[in-house]
């Protein structure tokens, strides 16, 4: 199904767009934690940079003392001093 049709159906049926379009959902809590749902895989992991592949691009978290607090098949939680979130397409 094309993206335009999927977006229209999600709006029409009042369904969450991130689920219908398979988009990542990013929740930033202050500057100390970020939760990413609906991701594909982890590309890079250091204490200053974490890159995460999603269906719509690469999400990069930069900061200091970064750590993976939790990682499951659907969800990643990154903690530490988050300085920047960057979305690369």
C-alpha positions, -999 to +999 in steps of 0.1 A: +000+000+000+014+034-009+023+058+019-004+084+009-031+059+010-019+046+044-018+081+058-053+087+046-066+055+061-048+062+094-064+096+096-098+083+085-098+055+111-081+076+138-053+050+141-018+059+153+002+070+123+035+055+137+019+020+137+002+022+103+032+038+085+058+018+105+074+051+117+096+054+148+082+071+179+108+091+198+101+103+233+127+126+249+125+130+287+145+160+297+181+157+286+187+124+303+166+098+285+153+090+251+129+061+242+128+049+206+100+025+195+096+008+162+133+007+151+151-017+128+186-022+143+214-006+162+242+007+139+267+023+162+271+024+200+297+044+219+295+065+251+292+097+230+272+086+200+244+060+193+230+055+158+198+037+153+183+026+119+146+031+114+123+025+085+124+062+076+161+070+082+188+070+109+184+085+143+216+097+159+218+104+197+249+124+207+261+133+242+282+120+270+281+089+292+254+074+269+242+039+278+216+015+266+193+012+296+169-012+279+168-028+245+141-051+232+129-061+197+105-031+196+121-005+220+154+011+230+160+034+260+191+055+259+203+073+291+231+098+298+238+134+290+219+138+258+231+169+238+217+163+204+191+142+185+196+142+148+175+125+121+193+116+089+174+105+059 
